[in-house]
């Protein structure tokens, strides 16, 4: 099983919304550190400094968000000050383009003097994060957001990037940071991962797995056993391996390379696996907790956590930098929600074209053991799918539609030259009810926008159902929409279009339908009325159509077809 390591967990669900004035998002760590009594605390300086300033710190925290404090102001008398800072960029019309947040850790003077190397490391982290908010990475993110908006993707904003961290442990041995990283830089979804950073309080060294593990084989076995002992984890993991024992090799490789994320707080060990380390995206990430008895092969010295309670150890600050400004005004959007006249063939035009394209078979070729992309590469074809650009148009399904794959029922068309943006909500067209019979779409899943082409002032859309025709007989068709009124001009017969795309000639629309245990056809539709002009039997279900001059190329599962096209 091929494995690759990345530190980011991809999630469709987005935890941070951003762009709330003066706000900040908080993600709780896996579990809070257990409290130790004052007699257990090795650092009496921490306790003494805390007792004198609790009331003052609590007052400061209650004040809520403030403007960003200077470095001197942030160094309060509590042992540790945690500052959550945000910055956002807005356009003149108030549209939020980008939002970012970072977490800073400060030691007070006494702690900085006692742990000078730790203090240096924390200062370096602050400096790097401030550079991001003050420019650099933040400016780059704003630029990416502007590009997305200019491409008609204003609905995808805001872009954001947050780290939200807390202190899990601070004693003479370890300074442990835990929290989450969350971002969205466009696309179908953002990224999300948990954060665990372990710093040696004395040396300032950032520790990795090898610093915590004393016996790799024993440690790997302990982690492996804990994963399989968890009912939810084991259910996800057994499907990832032909032999579950292979997972031990993956854990061992991660430990040997130092990439295994290990930390200790609250008298226990924690081992974290980001998404893709142990399994596919759907399997998710994994956090293993090992008690002192279970942590075989791990350094026992780190299990003794002498941390004070967080309430007495830390002060929390929420601060915000002044908003940045983006010189952008959102284009006016024209929005339509077309009605559904009928599930049957329907057309406001009664007269079809007198002439249609003539489609003549030339040849077919077997592509057994090959795939669509092999065919595309061999012939120099570009994959036909949404989103795409056609001359000055940008055609796509908005990213805020991505709840699940089969919910793509909104379509946008943006014109870069005119700045016009059209949005079509096609839920009635695909789900019903229709005006004729008041019927709703059938089937165990929704239909969705598969492909679209604008020709003149008409938008042609393929509405696809990924299932058997007997479960949803009123599915997989083409509709033509008047972009001036947002109304349907025609709807084709059902079960004529479920390929990746369709093509348009001077007088015809060519599409195709096929499915397992169903008949597979190429269909030619009249461009004015949507009526079926002819159908051509294919050996397999069509995947993609490519029109090059007078040549039509069709790939159908593992068969490639070539046809000649002539008009009249």
ZIZIGI-V705004 format. One record per backbone hydrogen bond with DSSP energy under -1.0 kcal/mol. CO is the residue of the C=O (numbers start at 0). NH is the residue of the N-H. Records with the same first field share a line. If there is no record, write none. Layout:
BEGIN
CO=NH  NH
END
This chain:
BEGIN
8=191
19=22
36=39
41=43
42=46
43=47
44=48
45=49
46=50
47=51
49=52
52=56
53=57
54=58
55=59
56=60
57=61
60=63
65=319
69=73
73=75
78=107
79=314
80=105
81=316
82=103
83=318
84=101
85=320
86=99
87=323
88=96  97
89=325
90=93
94=90
96=158
97=88
98=160
99=86
100=162
101=84
103=82
105=80
107=111
108=112
109=113
110=114
114=118
115=119
116=120
117=121
118=122
119=123
120=124
121=125
122=126
123=127
124=128
125=129
126=130
127=131
128=132
129=133
131=137
134=137
135=139
136=140
137=141
138=142
139=143
140=144
141=145
142=146
143=147
144=148
145=149
146=150
147=152
148=151
152=155
153=156
158=98
159=183
160=100
161=181
163=179
165=177
168=175
172=200
173=170
174=198
175=167  168
176=196
177=165
178=194
179=163
180=192
181=161
182=190
183=159
190=182
191=8
192=180
194=178
196=176
197=206
198=174
199=203
204=199
207=210
208=211  212
211=298
214=218
215=219
216=220
217=221
218=222
219=223
220=224
221=225
222=226
223=227
224=228
229=233
230=234
231=235
232=236
233=237
236=239
242=245
243=246
244=247
245=249
246=250
247=251
248=252
249=253
250=254
251=255
252=256
253=258  259
260=271
262=269
264=267
267=264
268=289
269=262
270=287
271=260
272=285
273=276
279=283
285=272
287=270
289=268
290=294
293=295
294=297
296=213  214
299=302
302=304
308=312
309=313
312=79
314=81
316=83
317=65
318=85
319=67
323=89
325=327
333=422
335=424
339=434
340=435
345=490
357=565
359=563
362=561
364=559
366=369
370=374
371=375
372=376
373=377
374=378
375=379  380
387=394
389=392
391=415
392=389
393=413
394=387
395=411
397=400
398=401
400=402
403=406
406=408
407=448
408=425
410=423
411=395
412=421
413=393
414=418
419=414
420=333
421=412
422=335
423=410
425=429
426=430
427=431
430=440
433=437
438=433
447=463
450=461
452=459
454=457
456=482
457=454
458=480
459=452
460=478
461=449
462=476
463=447
464=466
467=470
474=494
475=495  496
476=462
477=491
478=460
479=488  489
480=458
481=485
486=481
488=347
489=479
490=345
502=509
506=526
507=504
508=524
509=502
510=522
511=497  498
512=520
514=517
519=537
520=512
521=535
522=510
523=532  533
524=508
525=529
530=525
533=523
535=521
542=499
543=554
545=552
547=550
549=564
550=547
551=562
552=545
553=560
554=542  543
555=557  558
557=366
558=555
559=364
560=553
561=361  362
562=551
563=359
565=357
END
